[in-house]
């Protein structure tokens, strides 16, 4: 596969006419955007806002961020298999994209959805100040604050929100279809060279027990045995997030900007031979299923002739069982494994004085195996506390941060004492930096 990606940097975004991109300035027709969102009758109303880095602004109830991309040449459609796009194999041809820009979906979780999906808590992005600590504070946005019909079930709610975001993203991407990009990069795997270690990327992704919900591979979100993808397929949107779980490892923008892919491409043909990406699902329901997935992942890597594996993951908690079993299976198959991971952000400061005095704290990893002896940490986010009040808030007036206390609502515009309101995890969108994109490790400062 050979994929050329043309990049159009966005350094300014504004409402106006005529709409289009020129010299880093993207002009957006707000009425057209709103009309595209309202094409779905499940959506009652939408507010369209522009948000810029450095603003005294806070975005809350973030559901997903989508980078507009368009296939210019080659088969398929960017983000295949979702929102009406055919599941054609992608990764060949020419794709155009915007850099530094995203379509952001914000929506308050419906009460019955919040009660049944514990992960449907709210997250926030501060565009300036001490809370602006992740990559999502550096992007420019067309932000869609969407209100849906109140009686939608989980799948319909997700489908309505995700469809609205992708319609807008696709329409904006069409503006640069026929233009000449100021930046181009070609992606193709080099033929394996003698003497170079053969490396596979084992990309473990959370699966869903509910059809249509969760991280999709060509739109398929449920549990399945491992599948081999060319990295170009991922760069062309074969992996996409949803609007239900606000965990940033599932964010659509992140998958097409995964820095692991770029880092491996930089070294492919130089000091290693990259064989591709094995996508392995996590959060299986039973121990035997978890073992089966791990064994099949190791088998596939061995059949590819891998000498080494870089393992990544996009969720937390229960999913670590499969990840560690996979590392163990790879090592026992003679494949040296490196694990790139976040650390737990449960800190002693959040404990009782008695526990703090004994030095008791949650381990950096909830579960491990002896074979996991090469681990690279992307750190953990220790948020500023409290976050200051923000004069401009997009996405909602109140937020729910703690899945254990869904009835506790906090004013979004005011100062936020994260230790008091957020429970175990920081609500800052991007606080789990699964792939080392941000600056959460001391080595980044």
N, C-alpha and C positions, 0 to 999 in steps of 0.2 A: 504494500500500500504506500502511496505517496500523496501527502496532503500539503498544500500550500495555504497558509493562513495569512490573509491580508489584514493589517491592523490600522484602525482609524482612531487615534487618540482623542479623547474628549477632555478638553481643558476648561470648557465653559458650556453650560446648558441654559437655554432661555426659552420662554414662551414667545410666539410670534408667527409671522408669515413673511415670505414663504418658508415652509418647513424644509429642513435639510441639514447636511453637515458640510462645513467648509472651514479649512484651516484650524481644526480643533474646536470649532464652535458648532454645537448641535442646537438647532431651533426646532421646537416641538409645538404642535397644534394641540392645545389642551382640550378643545371641544371634540376633536377627532379621537383623542385618546379616551375620553369619557364615553363616547359613542361606541367604541370598540368594546369597552368593558361591559356596557349595558346591553350588548347583543344577547347575553345570557339572561333569560327572564328570572333566573334564580337570584340575581343581584338586584337589590332594591335601589341602592344609590352608591355613588363613588365620589370621592374628593381627589383631585389630581394636584400634586404639589411637586415643586422642584426643590431639591436639597443639595447643598454644596458643602464640601469640607471646610472646616474652620468656622462655620456658622454657630451661633449660640442656639443650637437646635437639638432636640431629642426626638428620635423616632421610636415608637413603642408598638407592641403587638406585632412584631416582625414575623412574617410567615415564610417568606422565601425571597431570594434575590436572583434575578435571571439576567445573564449577559446577552444582549441581542446579537445574534449570529445568523448568517444567511448563506446557503449553499449557492455558489455562483457557477461551478462546474462540478460534474461528477454525480453519482447516484445518491438518492435519498434526500432527506430533509434534516436540518439540524434539530437536535432533540427528537430523534425518531421514536415512534411507538407511543407517544403521549399526545394528548390534545388534538387528536384526529390525524396526526402524522403517521404515515405508513412505517412499519418497522424494517424498512430497507436497510441493508448493511451500509454504514457510512465509513468515512475515513480516507476516501480517495477524492482527488480533484482539488477544487479551490473553495475556500470558505472565507467570508469577510466578517469581521467582528469590530466592536467598539472596545477600546481599552479605557479603564478607569471610570466605567459607567455601568449602571444596572437599573433594571426595572424592579422596584421593590413592592412586594405585596404586604400590606398591613391590614389586619382584621381582628376584631374581638371574637374570641371563641364563643360559640353559642353555649348557653348554660348547660344543656344536656350533654354537649360534647365535652365540655370541661369536666363534668362529673364522671364521664366514662373513660376519658383519655387523660391519664395523669400527666403525660408529657405536654399537654396543651396549655402549659403555663406561658407567661409572657416574657419577652426579652426586649432589650432596648439597644439602641445605637446612639451614643452621644457624638455629635460632630465636632465638638471642641471641648476643651477643659480636661480635667484629670480622668474622665471616663472614656476619652477618645484614644483607646489603647490598642485597638485591633485594626486590621486592614479594612474593615467595613466602615470605619470612620474616614477613610481616605477616598472613597468612591463618590461620584456624583450620581444622583438618583432622579428618576421620575417615580415618585412614590404614589401608590394607589391605595387609599384608605377605603376599604370596601365593606359595605353592609349587605348581608345576604338575607334571604327569607328566613324567618325564625325557626321553621320546622324542618330544615334539611337534616338528613342523616349524615353520618360522618363522611361516607364516600361522596355523597353529592356536594357537601360543603367543600371538601377538598377539591373536587373536580371543578366546581365553579370558580374558586379562587385561582387555582393553577391555570385554568383555561384563560381567564382574564389576563393574567400576567404574560402568558405566552403569546396571546393575540397582539398585545401591545408591543412586546419585544420583537416579534416577527415583522410587524408593520414598520417599526423604527429601523430595523436592520435593512429593509428594502431600500431605504434612502441611499445606501452606499453600495448597492448591488453593482451598479454600472460604473462606479467611480474607480480611479486608480489609487490603491492604498499607498500611503507614504512609507509603510513598513511591510515587509514580507518575510516570512520564514517558511522553509520547507521542512517537513517531517517525514522521515522514512528510516526504517531500521537498516543498519549496515549489515552486510553479510558477515556471519560469525568468522572472526579471524583466528588462525591458529595461535595458541598461547594465551589468548584472552580468556579469563574466567567467564563462564556462561551463567548469566544472572537472570532470574525471573522476579518480577514484581508480584507479590501475593497481596492482592487488594481485597481485604475482608470488609464486607458491607452488611449492615443491618437489614434483615428481612422482616416482612410484616405477616401477621396472621390474618389481616383483612385485605382482600383483593383491592388493588388500586391505591393502597396507602403505603407510603414509605419510599425509600430510594429505589428507583426503577432502573432496570437494565433493558434497554429497548422497550421500556414501558412495563416490563414484568417485575413485580415487586415481591412476590411470594418466595418461599423457600425453594431452592433447587440445588442440584449438585454443581460443583465448580464449572466455570466456563472460561475459555481462553479468549481474551480480546486483544486485538492490536491496539497499541496506545493511541493511534490515530482515531480509532472509534471513540475513545473517551474524549479526546480533544474536539471531536465533532458532535458531542452531546449525547452519546449513547447511554451515559449515566446521568440521571436527572433526579432532583429532589421533589418533595411534595410540600403542601401547605399546612400539614397537621402538626408535625413535630418541629419545633423551632430550634432543635439542636443543630448548630452550624455545620457539623460534619455531613449533614444531609442537604446543605444549601446547594442549589443548582449552579450558582456562579462558581462555587468552590471547585466543583468537579472538573469544569473546563479550564480552570486556572490552577489545578493541582500542581504545586511546585515540584513534587516528586517526579512527575513525568518530564518536566523540563530538565531537571538535574540528571536523570538517567539518560536522556537524549544527548546532553552535553558530553557524557562519558562513553556513549555507545560508539564502538569502533576505535576508541582511543586507548582505554585501559580495561574495557569489559565488552562483552557481547550481550546485548539485551535481547531476551527471547520473547518478551511480551508480558502481558498482565493477566494473571489468573484471578478471576473474580470469585471469591468464596463467601458464601452467605453465613451470617451468624444469627444467634438467638433462636436456634432450633428448640423444640419443645422437650426433647428427651435426651438423656446421656448417649444412648446408642446413635441417635441422629447426629449429635455433635461429633462423635467419634467417626462416623461414616464420612461426614463432610471433611474432617481433617485428613483422614486416610486417602480420600479421593484427590484432595488437593496435592498431597505429597506424591501420589502416584503420577498425576499429570505433570508435575514438575520434573520427576525422574524420567518420564517418557520424553520430555523435551531435552533431556541431557543437562539439566541445570547443575552447576557446581555450587551456586549460592542463591539466596533468596532475600529480598527486602520485603518485610511484612509491614503493612499498614492497616489501620482500622478506622471506622468512622462513628463509633458510638461508645458506649460505656457499660459498666456493670456486668450483667449476665453475658454479654458478648465476649468478654475477656476469656471465658472458658474455652470457646472455640478457637480463639486466637492462640492461646497457649497450647492447646492440643495440636493445633496446626504446626506451630513451631516445633513441638516435640516430635511430631511425625516427620517433618522435613529433616530435622537433625538425625533421627534414627535411620533415615534413608540416605544419609551421607551428604546432605545438602546443608552447607553452612548458612546460618540464618542470622539476620540482623533485624531487630524490631524497632520501628520508629513509633514513639508513643507520647501522648500526654501523660502528665502525672495527676493524681487525685488532688483536688483543691480543698479538701477538708483540712483545716488548719487548727493547731492547738488553740489559737486565739478564739476559736468558736466553741471551745470545750469549757467544761466547768473548771473552776480553780483547782479542784482536787485532782482531776485528770491532768491538768497542765503541770501540777507539781510533780507528778510521777513520770512526766515525759511521755505519757501514753498518747499516741496519735494514730490515725488511720495510715496504713502503709501507702507508699506512692503507687503501688499496683495492688489491686484487690486480690489477685490470684496469680501465681507464677508456677513455673516448672524449672527443674535444674538445668534443662537444655537451653533455657532463655538466658544465655550468658553474654549476649552482645546486644545491648539496648541503648538506643539514642533517644534522649529526652528532648521533647519540644517545650518543656517547662510547664508551668501552670500560672494562671492569672491571679494575682493578688490585687483586687480592685481597690481604687481609692475609696475612702469611706469617711464621710458620706459624699455622694455626688451632689454637686451644687444644683440649685434650681435653674431651670432653663426657660427663657422667655417665649420660646417657640416650641410647640410640641405637635408632632404629626403622628397619626395612627390611633389616637384615642385619648380620653381624659383620665382614665384609671387603669391600673395594671394589677394583675395577680401574679406574684412571683413564686409562691410556695405551693407545690403540688399537694402538700399535706394540709394546707389551709386555704382551700379555694375560695372561701367566703371572705377572706381578708383582702380588701381592695385598697390600693394606695394611689394618691393623687400623682399623676405622671409628671406634672410640671414642677413639683416642689423638690426640695432636697431629699435625697434618698439614702437612708441608712441601710446599706445592703446587708450588713450583718444581721440586722433586726428583721428585715422583711423577706429575705430571699432563701432562708433555709440552708440546705447543704451546698448549693451551687450558685455561682455568680450569674445574674441574669443578663450580663453584658453579652451581646450577640458576638460570637467568635471567641468566647473565653476558653473553649477547648480548641486548641490549635493543633489539630490532628496531624497535619503534614508539614509543619514548620514554616508556614507562610508569614506569620507575624513575628512579634518581638516579645515572646513570653519567657525566654530563657535568658539567664544572666549573660550568656555568651553573645547575645544580640545587642547588648548595651555597651 
